[in-house]
Amino acid sequence: MIPKSIKNLCQLNKSEFVASISVGLGKIFESCEALHRSSCLLFEKGEYRTGKILKILGNEEAAKFFILLDAIQCPPEQKENLARQLEKFNEHLAKGLYSKLFEWKPDKYGTLKHYVSGELEGHYLVNAGGFSWIFRNNILDQRDSAIYVDYIQIDDYWHKWQDPRPEYYVLDGVVSYNSVIEMVRAFYYTGVIEVEALNEYAKYWRDFEFSDETKYGEFKRGNEAFLSILDEKGMLKEAPEICYQTIKDEYPFPLYKEEMKVRKVSLKSLKDRQRTENYEM
């Protein structure tokens, strides 16, 4: 048995590819739904640390749902884009980005690319409290610091133990709406993850051309048109109206064209800037 073999999906023909992803989407729905439900129960009991961990894992599972949907949108002749897209399935940064995707409201595709690019730096410099500090990639740091105890280096001389602090996660228990989970539910309950519907999904979106200047409104109209096609063909399931509206209004641009790996930054260069800025202050 070889785990994390998601790229082997590239070896399947078109019909097998879609059929296999349909199975995977169903399993991901069950997984993220169970994690989300357990997370909510733990928050209700005041178990904020473990509730936060399950929320992170549930959101990462949900992100995998949309990584696969974007893989279906990718034209199969774009082999490099497809292979890169499937790699995201097991990468923490990519899953973290996809779980944030539904919180952003970009006006056009180029804006979304800018948002994504801004989240890729491995380290970055921030002015806080009158000093410049070097911070690790925000998505990866928030994930790891919520789950693990670690011994971290702050600068050249200062180290400390870092541990998950339950009091930081109280707000997560108060905010019950989870946009990425709700979108998974919308696709599941409307029946879009069924094989026949996914074949229509692939047919429609693979021919949808877009550029940096493509407005979100064009994608929104595309979402509406796609659901209308499924409705005309009797492929939609009866579901609460909010599920259809969520897809129409909130389902975002695809990201199969975009790189989501950590962008390595020279720590020496950052430290030089840090020393200069702190000296000038």
C-alpha positions in Angstrom: 0.0 0.0 0.0 1.3 3.4 -1.0 -0.4 6.4 0.7 -0.7 9.9 -0.8 -0.9 8.6 -4.4 -3.4 11.2 -5.5 -1.3 12.1 -8.6 -2.1 8.6 -10.0 -5.5 10.0 -10.9 -3.7 11.5 -13.9 -3.3 8.0 -15.3 -7.1 7.5 -15.6 -9.1 8.2 -18.7 -11.7 11.0 -18.6 -14.6 9.0 -17.5 -12.7 7.0 -14.8 -11.1 10.3 -13.6 -14.5 11.9 -12.9 -16.0 8.7 -11.5 -13.1 8.3 -9.0 -13.3 11.9 -7.9 -17.1 11.5 -7.3 -16.3 8.7 -4.9 -13.6 10.7 -3.2 -15.9 13.8 -2.8 -18.5 11.6 -1.0 -15.9 10.3 1.4 -14.5 13.8 2.0 -18.0 15.1 2.8 -18.5 12.3 5.4 -15.1 13.0 6.9 -15.3 16.8 7.2 -18.9 16.7 8.4 -17.9 14.3 11.2 -14.9 16.5 12.2 -17.0 19.6 12.1 -19.8 18.1 14.2 -17.3 16.8 16.8 -15.5 20.2 16.9 -18.8 22.0 17.6 -19.6 19.6 20.5 -16.1 20.1 22.0 -16.5 23.9 21.8 -19.9 23.6 23.5 -18.2 21.7 26.4 -15.5 24.3 26.7 -12.8 22.0 25.2 -11.4 24.8 23.1 -8.0 23.3 22.3 -9.2 20.0 21.0 -12.2 21.8 19.4 -9.8 24.0 17.5 -7.7 21.1 16.3 -10.7 19.3 14.9 -11.9 22.5 13.3 -8.6 22.8 11.5 -8.6 19.2 10.4 -12.2 19.5 9.2 -11.5 22.6 7.2 -8.5 20.9 5.6 -10.7 17.9 4.6 -13.2 20.4 3.2 -10.4 22.1 1.3 -9.5 18.8 -0.4 -13.1 18.7 -1.7 -12.5 21.9 -3.7 -9.0 21.0 -4.7 -10.6 18.0 -6.5 -13.4 20.1 -8.0 -10.7 22.5 -9.4 -8.9 19.4 -10.8 -12.0 18.5 -12.8 -12.2 22.1 -14.1 -8.6 21.9 -15.4 -8.6 21.0 -19.1 -6.9 17.5 -19.3 -4.4 18.7 -21.9 -3.0 21.1 -19.3 -1.0 18.2 -17.8 1.3 20.4 -15.8 -1.5 22.3 -14.2 -3.4 19.1 -13.4 -0.5 17.4 -11.8 0.3 20.5 -9.7 -3.4 20.8 -8.7 -3.5 17.2 -7.5 -0.3 17.7 -5.4 -2.2 20.3 -3.4 -4.4 17.6 -2.0 -1.7 16.6 0.6 -0.1 20.0 1.2 -0.9 21.9 4.3 -0.4 25.4 2.8 -2.6 24.7 -0.2 -5.3 23.3 2.0 -5.1 26.3 4.3 -5.5 28.6 1.3 -8.5 26.7 0.0 -10.2 26.8 3.4 -9.7 30.6 3.4 -10.9 31.0 -0.2 -14.5 31.5 0.8 -13.7 34.3 3.1 -12.2 36.5 0.4 -14.4 38.6 -1.9 -12.1 39.4 -4.9 -13.6 41.6 -7.7 -11.6 39.8 -10.4 -9.4 36.8 -10.9 -6.2 38.9 -10.8 -7.1 40.1 -7.3 -7.5 36.6 -6.1 -4.1 35.7 -7.5 -2.7 38.6 -5.6 -4.3 37.4 -2.3 -2.9 33.9 -2.9 0.6 35.2 -3.7 0.6 37.2 -0.5 0.1 34.0 1.6 3.0 32.1 0.2 6.1 33.7 1.7 7.9 31.3 4.1 8.9 34.2 6.4 8.1 37.9 6.4 8.9 41.1 8.3 6.3 43.0 10.4 6.6 46.1 12.5 4.9 45.6 15.9 5.4 47.5 19.1 8.0 49.8 17.6 10.2 46.9 16.4 10.5 44.8 13.3 9.9 41.1 13.8 10.4 38.1 11.5 7.4 35.9 11.3 6.8 32.5 9.7 4.2 31.9 7.0 0.9 32.8 8.7 -1.2 29.9 7.5 1.3 27.2 8.5 2.2 29.0 11.8 -1.4 29.3 12.9 -2.0 25.6 12.0 1.0 24.2 13.8 0.8 26.5 16.9 -2.8 25.4 17.4 -1.9 21.7 17.4 1.7 21.2 18.6 3.9 22.2 21.5 7.2 23.4 20.0 10.5 25.1 21.0 10.8 28.1 18.7 13.5 30.6 17.9 12.3 34.2 18.0 15.5 35.9 16.9 19.3 35.2 17.1 19.2 35.1 20.9 15.7 34.5 22.2 14.0 31.1 22.2 10.8 30.0 24.0 8.4 27.1 24.3 5.2 27.6 22.4 2.1 25.7 23.3 -1.6 25.8 22.1 -3.4 28.2 24.4 -7.1 27.3 24.8 -8.2 30.8 25.7 -7.2 32.0 22.2 -9.8 29.7 20.6 -12.9 30.7 22.6 -14.2 32.8 19.7 -14.1 29.8 17.4 -16.8 28.2 19.6 -19.0 31.3 19.4 -18.8 31.6 15.6 -20.9 28.7 14.4 -21.0 29.5 10.6 -18.2 27.9 8.7 -18.1 29.0 5.0 -16.0 26.1 3.6 -18.1 23.5 5.4 -21.3 25.1 4.2 -20.0 25.0 0.6 -19.2 21.3 0.8 -22.7 20.7 2.1 -24.2 22.8 -0.7 -22.5 20.7 -3.4 -23.3 17.4 -1.6 -27.0 18.0 -0.9 -27.7 19.4 -4.4 -26.3 16.3 -6.0 -23.5 18.0 -7.9 -21.0 15.4 -6.8 -22.8 12.6 -8.6 -21.0 11.2 -11.6 -23.4 12.4 -14.2 -23.5 15.9 -12.7 -19.7 16.0 -12.5 -19.4 15.1 -16.1 -21.6 18.1 -16.9 -19.5 20.1 -14.5 -16.3 19.1 -16.4 -17.9 19.8 -19.8 -19.1 23.3 -18.8 -16.1 24.6 -16.9 -13.3 23.2 -19.0 -14.5 25.4 -21.8 -14.8 28.5 -19.6 -11.9 30.8 -20.5 -10.8 33.4 -18.0 -7.9 35.9 -17.5 -6.7 38.2 -14.7 -9.3 40.7 -15.8 -12.3 38.3 -15.6 -14.8 39.7 -13.1 -16.3 37.6 -10.3 -19.7 38.4 -11.8 -18.9 36.4 -14.9 -18.1 33.4 -12.7 -21.3 33.9 -10.7 -23.3 33.9 -13.9 -21.4 30.7 -14.9 -22.4 29.1 -11.6 -26.1 30.0 -12.3 -25.9 28.7 -15.9 -24.3 25.5 -14.8 -27.0 24.8 -12.2 -29.6 25.6 -14.8 -28.1 22.9 -17.1 -28.3 20.3 -14.3 -31.9 21.4 -13.5 -33.0 21.0 -17.1 -31.4 17.5 -17.3 -33.1 16.5 -14.0 -29.7 16.0 -12.2 -30.3 18.2 -9.2 -31.5 16.8 -5.9 -34.1 18.5 -3.8 -32.3 20.6 -1.3 -32.8 23.7 0.8 -32.8 26.8 -1.4 -29.8 28.1 0.6 -27.7 25.4 -0.9 -28.4 26.5 -4.4 -27.9 30.2 -3.5 -24.6 29.4 -1.7 -23.2 27.9 -4.9 -24.6 30.7 -7.1 -23.3 33.6 -4.9 -20.2 32.2 -3.1 -18.5 29.6 -5.2 -15.2 31.3 -6.3 -12.8 31.3 -9.1 -10.9 28.1 -9.8 -7.2 28.0 -8.8 -5.8 25.1 -10.8 -3.5 27.6 -12.6 -1.9 28.8 -9.4 1.2 27.7 -7.5 0.6 27.2 -3.8 4.0 26.1 -2.4 5.9 28.0 0.2 8.0 30.7 -1.3 11.4 30.5 0.3 12.8 33.8 1.6 16.4 34.5 2.5 16.4 34.8 6.3 19.7 36.6 6.1 18.2 39.2 3.9 15.3 39.6 6.3 17.6 39.8 9.3 19.6 42.5 7.6 16.4 44.5 6.9 15.3 43.9 10.5 18.5 45.2 11.9 18.4 48.3 9.7 14.8 49.1 10.5 15.2 48.5 14.3 18.4 50.7 14.2 16.5 53.5 12.5 13.7 53.3 15.0 
